[in-house]
Amino acid sequence: MAPGSRVRPGSRSPWRLELSPSLPKSRGGAQKGAASAEPPEAAAFEKEYPGASWLSAQVFRNLEEVGGHAEALIASVARRHGLSHAALNALAVIEGNGAPMTAGAVGAHMHITSGTMTSVLDTLERNGYVQRLADPDDRRRVLVDVTAEAQAVLNRLLPEVVQTTTAVMAGFDDRELSAFLNTMARIRDAIAAAPDDLPAPAPRRTPRNLKRSQ
């Protein structure tokens, strides 16, 4: 859904909404200013998902959406230089390491599977951007490193990436950016600490207008 689009009547789930979330009420129940009252959709959502927080769901959904837009923006810059976003990330990780590294280490930095990592590296090798080398300390291991050709591309591409991100974030001052980084770090830590054994959630109360006949 395009940014700024409105909510369709009857929508209840955050994955079907595009709302501008308001500040929550304080723990004592008092609102934090008249403009902070949650919209009616919040109550409907929390009725549909007992025990849930509409505001938390909105934040998480917007993180997904903004992350997707950010990736697409950087990917568009990479494509102008004949690279996919994954290929750009792989080259940047390997170059930034300052020395050859294993494919597994590159994949761990990029949070992608070994199969996907192998495919990305195979393509980069065919294009002359990476080379596979035997590990001098363990001949059974293979290392990857960037080539001079890859660095030439990165020297052109990375300044464009930085220029683009600087332009996008130009409307935020250093205080806002620092606060955002701190918030993102807390969210990242919370995701990493999310338990695998949460209890079963309360059953969803599907709105009548969304139910399908058997």
Summary of the structure (lengths in Angstrom):
residues: 214
radius of gyration: 22.9
end to end distance: 29.2
largest distance: 67.9
contacts: 498
relative contact order: 0.10
helix: 55%
strand: 8%
